[in-house]
Amino acid sequence: MTRIILSTESGADLPKELVEKHQIQVVPMHVIMEGKDYLDGELSVEEVFDYHRRTKKIPSTAATNEHEYQALFKQIRVDFPDSIIVHIGYTSKASASFQSALIASEDFENLYLIDTLNVTGGLAAVVLYAANLLEQEPAIEPVQFIEKIEAIVPKTRLAFLPGSLDFLKAGGRVSNIAYIGGALLKIKPCIELKEGKLVSTTKYRGNMSVVAEKLMRDYLSQYNINRQQLYLIYSIGLAESIKERMEEVAKEAGFEKVTWMQAGAMISTHAGPGGFGIAGIEN
């Protein structure tokens, strides 16, 4: 039986144990700090946050390039001969990574690419849906498999709160006036993926313990998320008490399983310390 192998980018923030369990092939994106290009994963999140504390700057990020995808796909074929590769990718609307994967894929047969139009936990939700589907139906036909994944892409919802406006300001994503006003009023913008693009939607006021719960309740009210699985995302610095409360809210809402995911260095350059996010798939 021909085996289907899944691949994705490090920007999915997949927990290591799930990557190993499902043998998901992960290609790193890039973090550029102090003139040096690091593969996502080589640089710790703590180093990113320390760099900002010292310089008030944030590292830049860069897409995976076509040569790295070629190397990934070649290695999969070495490790899993005659496999069918399904690459589930980072949104093409916010990174050049998917375009690079498309270019690299031209040299390979039995290779399919899916643009999730999502990032971090939203991307992970699609990848893990695919992994679980393969586990349940190992003999599924590739065409049917891809159709099922593509069907849930528009139903995948991600919302997150950056830990502070400092990283958004340092990255040029908010103006000085908006930053000063937001900092004084303790405003935290909710960032959602709309048609693959990062968009600021609701603005919440208060400390993270208050606004995280507001976000959770608004998210669950707005979206009819499948109660079998919810993904909660955090960046280093989010208080344990907030994490415990968010898990309580999720269980009160009837979720059978809650999986926590830590934002890696690449995503943390945008979220900053203490960020919180939610991802799931609608019914």
C-alpha positions as CSV (number, residue, x, y, z in Angstrom):
1,M,0.0,0.0,0.0
2,T,1.4,3.4,-1.0
3,R,1.9,5.6,2.1
4,I,0.8,9.2,2.4
5,I,3.4,11.4,4.1
6,L,2.5,14.8,5.5
7,S,4.8,17.8,5.6
8,T,4.4,21.4,6.8
9,E,6.4,24.4,8.1
10,S,7.7,25.2,11.5
11,G,5.2,28.1,11.6
12,A,2.6,25.5,12.5
13,D,4.0,25.3,16.0
14,L,3.3,21.6,16.2
15,P,4.1,19.9,19.5
16,K,7.2,17.7,19.1
17,E,5.4,14.6,20.4
18,L,2.7,14.9,17.8
19,V,5.2,15.4,15.0
20,E,6.9,12.2,16.1
21,K,3.7,10.3,16.6
22,H,2.4,11.1,13.1
23,Q,5.9,11.2,11.4
24,I,5.0,14.7,10.1
25,Q,7.9,16.2,8.1
26,V,8.6,19.8,9.2
27,V,10.7,22.3,7.3
28,P,12.0,25.3,9.2
29,M,11.2,28.9,8.4
30,H,13.8,31.6,9.2
31,V,14.4,34.1,11.9
32,I,17.0,36.9,11.2
33,M,18.6,38.5,14.3
34,E,21.6,40.8,14.5
35,G,22.5,40.0,10.8
36,K,22.5,36.3,11.3
37,D,20.0,34.0,9.6
38,Y,18.7,31.2,11.9
39,L,16.5,28.3,11.0
40,D,13.4,28.4,13.1
41,G,14.2,26.2,16.1
42,E,17.9,27.0,16.2
43,L,17.1,30.2,18.1
44,S,15.2,29.9,21.4
45,V,12.2,32.1,22.1
46,E,14.0,33.4,25.2
47,E,16.8,34.7,23.0
48,V,14.2,36.6,20.8
49,F,12.6,38.2,23.8
50,D,16.0,39.1,25.4
51,Y,17.1,40.7,22.1
52,H,14.0,42.9,22.2
53,R,14.7,43.8,25.9
54,R,18.2,44.9,25.0
55,T,17.6,46.7,21.7
56,K,13.9,47.5,21.6
57,K,14.0,45.8,18.2
58,I,12.6,42.5,17.0
59,P,14.2,40.0,14.7
60,S,12.8,39.8,11.1
61,T,11.4,36.6,9.7
62,A,11.8,35.0,6.3
63,A,10.1,32.3,4.3
64,T,11.4,28.8,3.6
65,N,13.0,28.9,0.1
66,E,12.5,26.6,-2.8
67,H,15.9,24.8,-2.3
68,E,14.9,23.9,1.2
69,Y,11.6,22.5,0.0
70,Q,13.4,20.5,-2.7
71,A,15.7,19.1,0.0
72,L,12.7,18.2,2.1
73,F,10.8,16.5,-0.6
74,K,13.9,14.6,-1.8
75,Q,14.6,13.4,1.8
76,I,11.0,12.2,2.2
77,R,11.4,10.1,-1.0
78,V,14.6,8.6,0.5
79,D,13.0,7.8,3.8
80,F,9.7,6.8,2.4
81,P,10.2,5.4,-1.1
82,D,7.2,5.5,-3.4
83,S,5.3,7.7,-1.0
84,I,2.7,10.3,-1.8
85,I,3.6,13.6,-0.3
86,V,0.9,16.0,0.9
87,H,2.3,19.3,1.9
88,I,0.0,21.4,4.1
89,G,1.3,24.9,4.0
90,Y,1.5,28.2,5.8
91,T,-0.8,30.8,4.3
92,S,0.3,32.1,0.9
93,K,-1.2,35.6,1.8
94,A,1.3,36.3,4.6
95,S,4.5,34.5,3.4
96,A,6.3,33.5,0.2
97,S,6.8,30.0,1.6
98,F,3.9,28.5,-0.3
99,Q,5.0,29.9,-3.6
100,S,8.5,28.5,-3.0
101,A,6.9,25.1,-2.3
102,L,4.9,25.3,-5.5
103,I,8.1,26.0,-7.5
104,A,10.0,23.1,-5.8
105,S,7.1,20.7,-6.4
106,E,7.5,21.0,-10.2
107,D,10.3,18.5,-10.0
108,F,8.3,15.8,-8.2
109,E,5.5,13.4,-9.0
110,N,2.8,12.3,-6.5
111,L,3.2,15.5,-4.5
112,Y,0.2,17.7,-3.6
113,L,0.1,21.1,-1.9
114,I,-2.7,22.5,0.1
115,D,-2.7,26.2,1.1
116,T,-4.4,26.4,4.5
117,L,-4.6,30.2,4.5
118,N,-3.7,29.9,8.2
119,V,-0.7,30.1,10.6
120,T,0.4,28.6,13.9
121,G,-2.5,26.8,15.7
122,G,-4.8,27.2,12.7
123,L,-2.3,25.6,10.4
124,A,-1.6,22.9,13.0
125,A,-5.3,22.2,13.3
126,V,-5.5,21.3,9.6
127,V,-2.3,19.2,9.7
128,L,-3.5,17.3,12.7
129,Y,-6.9,16.8,11.2
130,A,-5.1,15.2,8.2
131,A,-2.9,13.1,10.5
132,N,-5.8,11.8,12.5
133,L,-7.8,11.1,9.3
134,L,-4.8,9.0,8.0
135,E,-4.7,7.1,11.3
136,Q,-8.4,6.3,11.1
137,E,-8.5,5.5,7.4
138,P,-4.9,4.4,6.4
139,A,-6.2,3.0,3.1
140,I,-8.0,6.3,2.0
141,E,-7.5,7.2,-1.6
142,P,-5.3,10.3,-2.0
143,V,-7.9,12.2,-4.0
144,Q,-10.5,11.7,-1.4
145,F,-8.0,12.5,1.3
146,I,-7.1,15.8,-0.3
147,E,-10.7,16.7,-0.9
148,K,-11.5,16.2,2.8
149,I,-8.6,18.4,3.9
150,E,-9.5,21.1,1.4
151,A,-13.1,21.0,2.7
152,I,-12.1,22.0,6.3
153,V,-9.6,24.7,5.3
154,P,-12.4,27.4,5.2
155,K,-13.8,26.1,8.4
156,T,-10.6,26.5,10.4
157,R,-10.6,29.5,12.8
158,L,-7.7,31.1,14.5
159,A,-7.8,34.1,16.8
160,F,-5.0,35.4,19.0
161,L,-4.0,38.2,21.3
162,P,-0.4,39.5,21.2
163,G,1.2,39.6,24.6
164,S,2.0,43.3,24.3
165,L,1.9,46.1,21.8
166,D,5.7,46.5,22.1
167,F,6.4,43.8,19.5
168,L,3.7,45.1,17.1
169,K,5.2,48.6,17.4
170,A,8.8,47.3,17.0
171,G,7.7,45.4,13.9
172,G,6.0,48.5,12.4
173,R,2.5,47.0,12.7
174,V,1.0,49.8,14.8
175,S,1.7,53.6,14.6
176,N,3.2,55.4,17.6
177,I,-0.1,57.2,18.2
178,A,-2.0,53.9,18.3
179,Y,0.7,52.3,20.4
180,I,0.6,55.1,23.0
181,G,-3.2,55.1,23.1
182,G,-3.4,51.4,23.3
183,A,-0.7,51.2,26.0
184,L,-2.5,53.8,28.2
185,L,-5.8,52.1,27.9
186,K,-4.4,48.6,28.1
187,I,-5.9,47.7,24.8
188,K,-5.1,44.4,23.2
189,P,-6.1,43.8,19.6
190,C,-7.5,40.4,18.5
191,I,-5.7,39.2,15.4
192,E,-7.7,36.8,13.1
193,L,-7.0,35.1,9.8
194,K,-9.5,36.5,7.2
195,E,-9.1,34.9,3.7
196,G,-5.5,34.0,4.7
197,K,-4.5,37.5,5.8
198,L,-3.8,38.7,9.4
199,V,-6.4,41.2,10.3
200,S,-7.0,43.1,13.6
201,T,-10.7,42.7,14.5
202,T,-12.0,43.2,18.1
203,K,-10.0,45.4,20.5
204,Y,-10.1,44.2,24.1
205,R,-9.4,46.4,27.1
206,G,-7.9,45.1,30.4
207,N,-5.2,42.8,31.5
208,M,-4.5,39.4,29.9
209,S,-6.4,37.4,32.5
210,V,-9.6,39.4,31.7
211,V,-9.2,39.7,27.9
212,A,-8.2,36.1,27.3
213,E,-11.4,34.9,28.8
214,K,-13.4,37.5,26.8
215,L,-11.7,36.3,23.6
216,M,-12.4,32.7,24.4
217,R,-16.1,33.3,25.1
218,D,-16.5,35.6,22.0
219,Y,-14.7,33.0,19.8
220,L,-16.9,30.1,21.0
221,S,-20.0,32.3,20.6
222,Q,-19.1,33.4,17.0
223,Y,-17.9,30.0,15.7
224,N,-19.5,26.6,16.0
225,I,-16.3,24.8,16.7
226,N,-16.3,21.0,16.7
227,R,-16.2,19.9,20.3
228,Q,-13.9,17.0,19.8
229,Q,-10.8,19.2,19.7
230,L,-9.6,22.7,20.6
231,Y,-6.1,24.1,20.3
232,L,-4.9,26.7,22.6
233,I,-1.7,28.6,21.8
234,Y,0.6,30.5,24.1
235,S,3.9,32.3,23.9
236,I,6.4,32.1,26.8
237,G,5.3,34.5,29.6
238,L,1.6,33.7,29.7
239,A,0.7,33.1,33.3
240,E,-0.1,29.5,34.4
241,S,-3.2,30.8,36.1
242,I,-4.5,32.1,32.7
243,K,-3.8,28.8,31.1
244,E,-5.6,26.9,33.8
245,R,-8.6,29.2,33.5
246,M,-8.7,28.9,29.7
247,E,-8.7,25.1,30.0
248,E,-11.6,25.3,32.5
249,V,-13.6,27.5,30.1
250,A,-12.9,25.0,27.2
251,K,-14.1,22.1,29.3
252,E,-17.2,23.9,30.5
253,A,-18.0,24.5,26.8
254,G,-17.9,20.8,26.2
255,F,-14.6,20.2,24.5
256,E,-13.5,16.6,24.8
257,K,-9.8,17.4,24.2
258,V,-7.7,20.5,24.6
259,T,-4.2,20.6,23.2
260,W,-1.7,23.4,24.2
261,M,0.9,24.6,21.7
262,Q,3.8,26.9,22.4
263,A,4.6,29.5,19.8
264,G,8.1,29.0,18.4
265,A,10.7,31.7,17.7
266,M,9.3,32.7,14.3
267,I,5.7,33.2,15.5
268,S,6.8,34.7,18.8
269,T,8.5,37.6,17.0
270,H,5.0,38.7,16.1
271,A,3.1,37.6,19.2
272,G,5.6,38.8,21.8
273,P,5.8,37.3,25.3
274,G,2.6,36.3,27.1
275,G,0.4,36.0,24.0
276,F,-2.6,33.7,23.8
277,G,-4.5,32.2,20.9
278,I,-7.3,29.7,20.0
279,A,-7.8,27.5,17.0
280,G,-10.4,24.9,16.0
281,I,-12.4,23.6,13.1
282,E,-16.1,24.5,12.7
283,N,-18.7,21.8,12.2
